[in-house]
Amino acid sequence: MPLITVHLPENTFTGRQKQEFAQNATDILLTLEGMVENPKAQNLSWVQFLEFTTSDFFLAGHPVEKPHYRIEVKVFQGTMNADKKQKLTEQLTHLILQLEQTDNNLLNAARIWIMIEEVPNGNWGGAGKIYRIEDLMHMMQ
C-alpha cells in the first residue's frame, strides 16, 4: 500500500510524463518491496502529483530557474532497510532527471528531495478500517 506524492511546479510534466513517472515509480518501489509481480500490490499503490506555482517556491529567499521536487514516499514501517531506501532515492532521482531530459549530475540531483516516511504498524487506514502489516501480507496472497 505505498503512497508516493510528488510536489512539483505546475506544467513541469505533461500528462504522459506523469503517467510514465507513476508507472516507473510504482515498479521501482514494489520491486524493492518484493511485490512488483503482485497485481493486488499494484492496485494498492498510489501516486499523486501536487503542483505549485513557480512564484510559490524560493531557495534562500530567491526565485529559482529550474524545477525543484519533493517526493514523499509512505510505506509500512520495517518494509525497507537502509540499502533499499538508498536505491529508491537513487532511482527516483534518476527517473525525474530522465523525464526532464537533463544530466544526472550533483547540481541537478540536488533539486530533488526524497522523503521516506515509515508508517507505524496500526496507523494506516483505508476502506473504513485500520490495516496492520499482517493484514496487508494476508491480502497480497
Disulfide bonds with the S-S distance in Angstrom:
none
